[in-house]
């Protein structure tokens, strides 16, 4: 493991502590201009997110109705009742995004897939960078004002559903995540830059509770006038 990655993981709580937990639950509130582009209504209602830490699986509740939740895995996306009754599902979910651009309309299963893979990625960062099949290298540092952020570039295997195969993670001098760059392949591959802040520590694991994703300009900087997705996180518990 790269020294930088090892130090980053230790700063976020360490592998030994991470391995004691199976999942994380948190309250999320989402917003931004991306969902209206997809023809989807976006409200500010809080929802409960569950992410499994050592396998790619996640769920959000409620979804579409007060007694419904999503269930995301790489094999399929499903909407189900709380008693497990299936409402709708789609297998080989990624195939349903073929030919999509930024403004291609989405249905409820498209949105559920995006939420599932995105939030799983966010809640498992930076520990997912040490998962089997993920290759990581340190690239040129980024200068942000008076700060110097060190950058880890991750190459994800096809077995992991995430925004794009190659993603960059920027860490400050305190080794906390400052920014996360990727391409949104299921929406035409546009470049995104997500700024992260407001760290908390829950059950010994540190994570940012404020995420703001913008389109990324040709100068590799986020275009702050184009907020695509906002996520506020609270009430975090690892179990």
Buried (B, 14 or more C-beta within 10 A) or exposed (E): EEEBBEBBBEBBBBBEBBEBBEBBBBEBBBBBBBBEBBEBEBEEEEBBBBBBBBEBBBBBBBBBEEBBBBBBBBEBBBBBEEEEEEBBBBEEBBEBBEEBEBEBEBEBBBBBBBBBBBBBBBBBBBBBBBBEEBEBEEEEEBEBEEEEBBBBBBEBEEEBBBBBBEBBBBBBEEBBBBBBBBBBBBBBBBBBBBBBEEBEEBEBBBBBBEBBBBBBEEEEEBBEEBBBBBBBBEEBEBE
